[in-house]
């Protein structure tokens, strides 16, 4: 029997035993919380975590909570709480089974709580608690196999994943959704799925140089993936639901300078992307007869596809590479004017790491706008003329959001971020009062 065959037979048993050790360590009453230097609240599980990592198994266990209270704006002064649990693992198949260049990733999430934006009638385009949404239930968030080729220059992933994990990817340190995660999903979330939603997909990423790449993806578009009721019953299943309407095809070019340039080797990330959704998409203004919606009994005009583009710029401008210092960012997304109810978003800001000589504390400040599509506004105005006794709100202006937070890290595994948010013209209209929200975002890595 050759070495590869031997590993293939013996390693699964070792993997099962290692997972059993980890679970036993978690349950053991003698566990002592990790010291400040550990990235995990439960530390090294009496050494089991390191042994598992050496064997090719890494766990990702975490908890995020967000509290928000509106002091002004909306219809009620309320406080709301939402949270998310994450249970995940990444397997290095080379270490486990001798499968060179192979990786497998799985993540499951559970969301709970209430949404202040809705309950308090804030009327915002973007949630003031980004962790809320996509159903307060369990979901299969990642379930994919990765394989590298050409000495690591080409990587291909196949399985269930969210678009925002690879395209227009951005951090989620802020609590307002305007400044969190992959921005296109904030505009066209009916087919561009961010965490915790996953879609069947194939993604290929090719390193064109040491500091640049080109990647292309094909994602299944199916309304069931973003249907909260469907998720309650089948959100954890890696199934193929009926009702697929087409494919979302994003393309991204990225440049990640780290050793040259005007910022003396400080890391940066510069991304430009385009997307196209092959699904038929309803026009916001015209019916099938190309008359304003509601003029006749026919439904909306079906457009051949939907599209958009984005840029993401992020650059550390002061301090030491990857350490204390200031990083600035700019995110801009534009969706097509025919089908996207909110058609553009711009967000920029800065994060200062190492605040008050505490190496892991961060100060963040950001300002952003989300624009309501003018064609949707025209459609609402036409409706109001036809129904003067029951007029609807015209949301075709700019919602402007600002947020500042302080990220305190009592230990490396725990982050507590009190924040202040101010939203001008929620929902893109002066009919909604400006909102001032006090928030608290906390996260724990177990």
N, C-alpha and C positions, 0 to 999 in steps of 0.2 A: 504494500500500500504506500503511495507516495505521500509527501508531506501535506500537500493541499487536501487530499482525500482524508487524511487523518484529522486535520484541523476541522474540516467540514463536519465530521462525525462527532468529535469530542467537544467542540466549542459551544454548541447549543446547550449542552448540559451545564457547562461552566457558566454560561450566561444566566440560566435559570437559578443556579446556586447563588450567583452574585446578587441577583435581584432579591432573593430570599434573605441574604445577609442584610441588605439595605433596609428591607421592611422590618426585620427584627431589630435593627439598630434604632429605627424610628420609634418602635414600640417600647424600647427598653426604658425603664424608669430611671436609670442611672445617667441618662443623657444630660449634659451640662450645656447651657447656651454657649455659643461660640464667642470667642474674644473679639474685640473691636477689629482686629486685623482680618477676620474671616469674612468672605463674601456671602456667607450663608448663616442664617440665624441658628440653625441646628448644627453648624460646624461640619466636621468631617465624618460624622456618624461612626465614631470610634474607629476611624481609619477605613471604613467600608467605602466611602465616597471616592477616595483616592484609588483604592483597589479597583473599583468599578471603572473609573476613568482610564486606568492603565489597560483594562481589558476591552475598552471601546464603548463604554456605556456612560453617558452623562445625563443627569436629570435636570429638569428646569421646573421648579416648583415655586409658585409665587402667589401673592395676594395683593390686590389694589383696591383701595376704597376712596370714594369721593363724596364729600359733604358740601352742600351749597345752600346758602340762605340769601334771598333777595331782600335788601333793605329798602329798595324803591323799584318802581316799575311793576308791570304785570297787574293781575287782579287781586292777588293775596300776598301777604308777607309770610312766606313759608320756608321751612327747612326740609331738605330732602337728602337721602342717603342712597348711594348705589355702590356696588362692588363687583369684583371679578376674581374668581379662583382659576389658577392655571396649573395643569398637570401635564408635563411633557418629558420627552426623552429624545436624545440624539444618539444614534448607533454608528460607530465606525466599523464598517463591515470588513475592512482590511484587517483590523486587529482581532475581530471576532471570528471571521471565517476565512481569512486570506483572500477576500474579494477586493482586489486592488482598485482603489479609486471609488469604492462604493460607500454610500451613506444612506441612512434611513432616519426620518424625523417624524415624530408624532406629537401632537399637542391637543389637549382637550380643555375646554373652558366652561365655566359656569358663572352666569351673570345673574345678579339679584338687585332689588331695590326699586326706587321710584325716580322720576325725572322731573326736576324743578322747572325746566323750561315749559313743560306741558301743564303740570299741576298748578303752577302759579300764573299761568296765562301770559308768559313773557312774550310769546309770539316771535321768537328768534328763528332765523334760518339755521344757526349752528347751536348745538347743545352746550350748556354751561357745565355739564358733566359728561365728558367725552366717553367715559367707561360705560355709560348707559346706552342701550340700544341693541338692535338685532335680536330681540327676544330675551326675556329674563329666564334663561334656560341653559341646558347643556348643549354644546356644539362640538363637533369634530373640526378643529381649526387647522391642523396640518396632518397630512398623512401621505407622505411622498418618498419616493426613492430617487436618490441623486447618484450620478456617475460622472467622474471626471475622465477626460481623454487628453491626449497630446501633452503629456507631462503637466497636467493641470491647467492648460490654457483654455480648454473647453470644458464646461460643466453643463450637464443636462439633468433636469428634474422632471419627473413624471408622477402625477398623483393629485391629491386634493390639497389646494393651497389658496391663499388669498392673493389678489393682484397686488395689493399694497405692500406685501412683504418683499417684492422684487422691483416694482416699478414705482417711481416717484417716492421711494421709501424715505421716511423721515421719522425722527424721534417723537416721543409723546410725553415730554416733560411738563407741558402746560396742561391745564384742566379744561380750557375752552377748546372745543373741537376745531375752531378756526386754525389753531396752531399745533394740531396733533395729527400725526400719521400721514399717510399718503393723500395728498390734497385732492386729486381728481375724484376720489370716493366721496368727498364732501359735496360734490356737485352732481354727480351722476351715479349715486349709490344704488340705483335700481339694477345696474349691470356691472359696475366696478365695485367689487367686494373687498373691503378692508377687514382686518382682524375684528371679530372672531369668525367671520364667515369664510368658508372655503368652497372652491369650485374645482372640478376636474380640469387639469391643465397640463401643458407641456411648455417648459421654459428652457431656452438655451442661452448661455452667456459665454462670450468669447473674449479673451483678453487680447486686445489688439496691440498692447504694449504693457510694460510694467505698471503704467499709471493710467491706462485707458481701457475701455471695454465697450462692446456692443452686445445688446441682448434683445431677444425676441420671444414673445410668448403667445400662446393660443389658449384661451380660457373658455370653457363652456358657459354660455349664458342661459340661465334657467330661472324663471321667477321664483321657483320653490326655494332656491338657496337663500333668498332674502325674505321669505315668508315666515313670520314669527310663529304662526300656528303650525306650519309644517315642521319647524324646528323642534317644537315641543314634543312631537311624536317620533321624528326620525332624524333629529339634528346630530345624533352621535353615530349614525350609520354611514359607512363609505359606499353609499348606493348611487344609482343612476336614476334620478327621478324623471318621470315623464314631463313633457312640456318644454323641451329645449327649443329656443327661438333662434339661436345663431351662435356666433363666436366673437369674443372680444380679442383683438389683436393689438397689443401694445409693442412699441419699438423704442428703445432707449439707448442713447450714447452717453457714456460717463467718463469723466476725467477726474482722477484723484491724486493731485500732486502732493508729494510728501518730502521731496528732497531738493527741489529747485523752486525758483520763482521769487516774486517780490516779497514774500512773507518769510523768507529765510528758513525754509524747510518746515514751516508749520503746516499741519495737515489741512486739506480742503477737499470738497466734493462738489463737482459741477455736472449737472445732469440736464439733458434736453430730451424730451420724449414726445411721441405722437401716439394716438390710439384710434382704432376704428372698430365699431361694433356692427357686425353684419346683419343684426336683427332689424326687422321693420320697426320703425319707431313713430309714435303718434305726434303729429304736428300740434303745436301749442295753440295755434290761432285758426287754422283753416280746416274745414271739413272735406270730405271726399269730393265734393263739387267745387272745391276751392273758394268757398264762401265762408264768412266768419262762423265759427262753431255756434250752433244753436239756431242758425238761419233755417236749416232744413233738418229733417229727422235722421239723416245719415251720420255716421260716426266721423271721427277725426281722419284727416288725410294721413296715410301711412307713408312715411319717408323711407327711402332705401338706405338704411343704416344711420349711425350717429358717430360723431367724431370729436376730436379735440386735441389739445397739446399742452405741454407744461415745461417749466424750467424750475430746477431746484439748485440753489447755490448755497454753500455752507463753507465758511473759512475761519480758522483760528487766526487771529490777527495779533495777539500779544501772548506773552508767557512762554512756557516750555511745551514742546510738542506732546500733545495728549495729556498734559497736566494742567496746572493752574494757568489761567489766562482767560482772554475774552474770545468768544466765537460768535460771529454774526451769521445771519441766514436771510434768504429771500426765497419765497415760494410763490410762483405765479401759474395759474391754470386757467384755460379758456376752453369751454365746451361750445358745441355748435348752437346757433341761435334758433334753430327750428324746433329742437326737441328737449333742451335742458331747461328746466324751470328756474334754476339758479345757474347762470351761464359763465360766471367768472369769479375768481377768488385771488386776492393778493395778500400775502402775510410776510412781515419782516420783523426782525428783532435781534436780540443778543442774549447770550448767557455768559455769566462771569463765574468761572470755577475757582475755588480757593478763596471764597469770600471770608473776610475777617480772619485771615491766616488759618482757616480750617480747610484742609486740602480737599475734602469731598463736598463741602457746602457750595451751593450754587445760587446765584441771583439771576432771575430771568425776567425779561421785559419784552413785550411784543405788541404790535399793532396790525390789524388786518381788516379787510373789507370783503364782503360777499354780495354779489349783485343779483337782483331779481331780473329775469329776462323781460325785456320790453314787450315782446310778442305776447307773453303770458299776461302782462298788464293790459295790453290792448284787448285781449280776449275778455278779461274781467270787466273792462269798461263797457264793452259791447253788451255783455250780459246784464250789467247794471242798468243800461238804457232800456233793455227789454223787460227788466224786472225792477222797476223803480221802488216797489214796496219791499224788496228783499235784496238790497245791494250787498255785494261782497267787498272785501278789502282788496285794494290794488297794491300788490307787492312787487314793484318793479324799480325800486331805488336801491341804495347801498346801505347794507347793515355794516356798521363800523364797530369793531370789538377791540378792546385793549385789556391786557392782563399783565400783572406783575406778581412774581412769587419769590419766596425765599425757601430754598431746599436745605433743610437741616438733616444731617446724617449722624445721629447719635452712635450708630455702628455702621459698618460698611453694608450690612444686610438690611438696614431699615432707613427709609427716607420719608421725611414728613415735610410737606410743602404747603404752608398757608399761602393763599393767593387772594388777590382783589381783581375783579372783572368789572368793566364798565362797557355797556353796549348802547350805542347811539342808533336810533331808528331801527329797533328790532324788526326783523322781517322785511327790511327795506322800505319802511313807511313811517311817516311822522304821526300816523294814527296810533301807534303803540308808544307808550311812555318809555323813555330811556331807563335802563335797568342797571342797578349797582348791586353786584353779587359778591358776597364774602364766601370763600371756599377753602377747603382743606383736602389735599390729595396726599394719600399715604401709600407706601408700598413696602412689602416685605419679601425678601428672597429666602426661601427655606433651604 
